Amino acid sequence: ADKSAQTKRLPDMAPVAKDKKGKEVDVRTIGEILVATGGGNGGLRNPDGTWHGTGAYPTWTMKYFDFKFKGHDKGVVPNSAYYTNPLLFEHILNNEPSLTCLDVEGRGLKDDQMIPIVKALKNNTTITELKLGRNDFDHACLDLMEILKTNNTITKVDIHNNDIHAKGICAIAEMLSCNSTITDLNMSCTFVRDEAKYIGEALGMNTTLKVLNMDNCQITDVGAAALVPCLKESSVKDFRGYNNCVEGKELRKQLKKGGK
């Protein structure tokens, strides 16, 4: 068969082939199409108009990330996703004055990417807020809480909607028992469950936390029964505890009200 009749290039240089009915079909991968068309009609644009990546994020965070497709960089990229670039680490490690909020929210970062970011925070003194929600880390929480035990500049921490389980929750509790700077903590949509009792114990030793979000944390009756009395005596003024797994009606009501 004449190969030139089977495969050719369209005006936009897209490789095509003929299907069984003789119709031309674009044979590029989704990633190749997005690169060639500048992301189509969706995603973010760099200042020069080129395509930055999928989703919608604060424009000032774009310089810290590169979107890479699976198989790029000589095949070493495991998944199509955002990856941090060296500038982020440079700014964290060198206490860049303009970086007061570390915002990596919704980038889908797993432990392998989040742990280096967290460790870079160890000697940082300019960042006052962490927006780490809607990622996919668990073990990185252990490293983060170890650093926050002695950090005295960060006041707001958002780790909601991450894959944080028992060890991470216990690490959060241990951090709260000795941190004297954080005033606002959002840990909603994590797997707190029975470990809510340890959060309660920690609140008894904390005098600075004012806002605590524990919505959708799968808190059980065991956890809620221990947490509610501690909330009553804590420094927390604004508490959220909706959509948990408490079966007792009265206990569930008390948890929603933060024991107040």
LINMONOR-V691313 format. One record per residue. N is the residue number from 0. RES is the residue in three letters. SS is DSSP state (a for helix, b for strand, c for the rest). NEAR is the number of other ideal C-beta (glycine too) atoms within 12 Angstrom. Layout:
N;RES;SS;NEAR, N;RES;SS;NEAR
//
This chain:
0;ALA;c;7, 1;ASP;c;8, 2;LYS;a;9, 3;SER;a;10, 4;ALA;a;12, 5;GLN;a;17, 6;THR;b;19, 7;LYS;b;19, 8;ARG;b;16, 9;LEU;c;17, 10;PRO;c;8, 11;ASP;c;14, 12;MET;c;14, 13;ALA;c;21, 14;PRO;b;19, 15;VAL;b;21, 16;ALA;b;21, 17;LYS;b;19, 18;ASP;c;13, 19;LYS;c;8, 20;LYS;c;7, 21;GLY;c;11, 22;LYS;c;10, 23;GLU;b;19, 24;VAL;b;18, 25;ASP;b;23, 26;VAL;c;19, 27;ARG;c;21, 28;THR;c;17, 29;ILE;a;17, 30;GLY;a;24, 31;GLU;a;20, 32;ILE;a;21, 33;LEU;a;25, 34;VAL;a;23, 35;ALA;a;22, 36;THR;c;20, 37;GLY;c;20, 38;GLY;c;24, 39;GLY;c;15, 40;ASN;c;10, 41;GLY;c;15, 42;GLY;c;22, 43;LEU;b;28, 44;ARG;b;20, 45;ASN;c;18, 46;PRO;c;11, 47;ASP;c;9, 48;GLY;c;10, 49;THR;c;19, 50;TRP;b;26, 51;HIS;b;29, 52;GLY;b;32, 53;THR;c;26, 54;GLY;c;22, 55;ALA;c;16, 56;TYR;c;26, 57;PRO;c;19, 58;THR;a;15, 59;TRP;a;19, 60;THR;a;29, 61;MET;a;30, 62;LYS;a;24, 63;TYR;a;35, 64;PHE;b;34, 65;ASP;b;27, 66;PHE;b;32, 67;LYS;b;27, 68;PHE;c;29, 69;LYS;c;18, 70;GLY;c;15, 71;HIS;a;20, 72;ASP;a;12, 73;LYS;a;7, 74;GLY;a;10, 75;VAL;c;12, 76;VAL;c;18, 77;PRO;c;16, 78;ASN;c;20, 79;SER;c;22, 80;ALA;b;27, 81;TYR;b;33, 82;TYR;b;31, 83;THR;b;34, 84;ASN;c;19, 85;PRO;a;17, 86;LEU;a;20, 87;LEU;a;34, 88;PHE;a;22, 89;GLU;a;17, 90;HIS;a;28, 91;ILE;a;32, 92;LEU;a;22, 93;ASN;c;19, 94;ASN;c;19, 95;GLU;c;23, 96;PRO;c;12, 97;SER;c;17, 98;LEU;c;30, 99;THR;c;23, 100;CYS;b;28, 101;LEU;b;42, 102;ASP;b;30, 103;VAL;c;43, 104;GLU;c;29, 105;GLY;c;26, 106;ARG;c;37, 107;GLY;c;30, 108;LEU;c;36, 109;LYS;b;25, 110;ASP;a;24, 111;ASP;a;21, 112;GLN;a;33, 113;MET;a;38, 114;ILE;a;25, 115;PRO;a;25, 116;ILE;a;38, 117;VAL;a;38, 118;LYS;a;21, 119;ALA;a;32, 120;LEU;c;38, 121;LYS;c;22, 122;ASN;c;16, 123;ASN;c;33, 124;THR;c;21, 125;THR;c;22, 126;ILE;c;39, 127;THR;c;24, 128;GLU;b;29, 129;LEU;b;42, 130;LYS;b;31, 131;LEU;c;43, 132;GLY;c;32, 133;ARG;c;25, 134;ASN;c;38, 135;ASP;b;29, 136;PHE;c;33, 137;ASP;c;27, 138;HIS;c;24, 139;ALA;a;35, 140;CYS;a;38, 141;LEU;a;28, 142;ASP;a;27, 143;LEU;a;43, 144;MET;a;37, 145;GLU;a;24, 146;ILE;a;33, 147;LEU;a;38, 148;LYS;c;26, 149;THR;c;18, 150;ASN;c;30, 151;ASN;c;18, 152;THR;c;26, 153;ILE;c;38, 154;THR;c;25, 155;LYS;b;30, 156;VAL;b;40, 157;ASP;b;33, 158;ILE;c;46, 159;HIS;c;30, 160;ASN;c;26, 161;ASN;c;41, 162;ASP;c;26, 163;ILE;c;38, 164;HIS;c;23, 165;ALA;a;24, 166;LYS;a;22, 167;GLY;a;35, 168;ILE;a;39, 169;CYS;a;27, 170;ALA;a;35, 171;ILE;a;44, 172;ALA;a;39, 173;GLU;a;26, 174;MET;a;37, 175;LEU;a;37, 176;SER;c;27, 177;CYS;c;23, 178;ASN;c;33, 179;SER;c;22, 180;THR;c;30, 181;ILE;c;40, 182;THR;c;25, 183;ASP;b;29, 184;LEU;b;44, 185;ASN;b;34, 186;MET;c;46, 187;SER;c;30, 188;CYS;c;28, 189;THR;c;41, 190;PHE;c;31, 191;VAL;c;43, 192;ARG;a;30, 193;ASP;a;27, 194;GLU;a;34, 195;ALA;a;44, 196;LYS;a;29, 197;TYR;a;31, 198;ILE;a;45, 199;GLY;a;39, 200;GLU;a;26, 201;ALA;a;38, 202;LEU;a;37, 203;GLY;c;24, 204;MET;c;23, 205;ASN;c;32, 206;THR;c;20, 207;THR;c;27, 208;LEU;c;40, 209;LYS;c;22, 210;VAL;b;25, 211;LEU;b;43, 212;ASN;b;33, 213;MET;c;46, 214;ASP;c;24, 215;ASN;c;22, 216;CYS;c;41, 217;GLN;c;29, 218;ILE;c;45, 219;THR;c;25, 220;ASP;a;25, 221;VAL;a;24, 222;GLY;a;37, 223;ALA;a;40, 224;ALA;a;25, 225;ALA;a;30, 226;LEU;a;44, 227;VAL;a;37, 228;PRO;a;22, 229;CYS;a;34, 230;LEU;a;38, 231;LYS;a;20, 232;GLU;a;19, 233;SER;c;31, 234;SER;c;27, 235;VAL;c;36, 236;LYS;c;18, 237;ASP;b;21, 238;PHE;b;38, 239;ARG;b;28, 240;GLY;c;38, 241;TYR;c;21, 242;ASN;c;18, 243;ASN;c;36, 244;CYS;c;25, 245;VAL;c;32, 246;GLU;c;16, 247;GLY;c;19, 248;LYS;a;12, 249;GLU;a;16, 250;LEU;a;27, 251;ARG;a;23, 252;LYS;a;18, 253;GLN;a;26, 254;LEU;a;42, 255;LYS;a;25, 256;LYS;c;20, 257;GLY;c;33, 258;GLY;c;29, 259;LYS;c;18
//
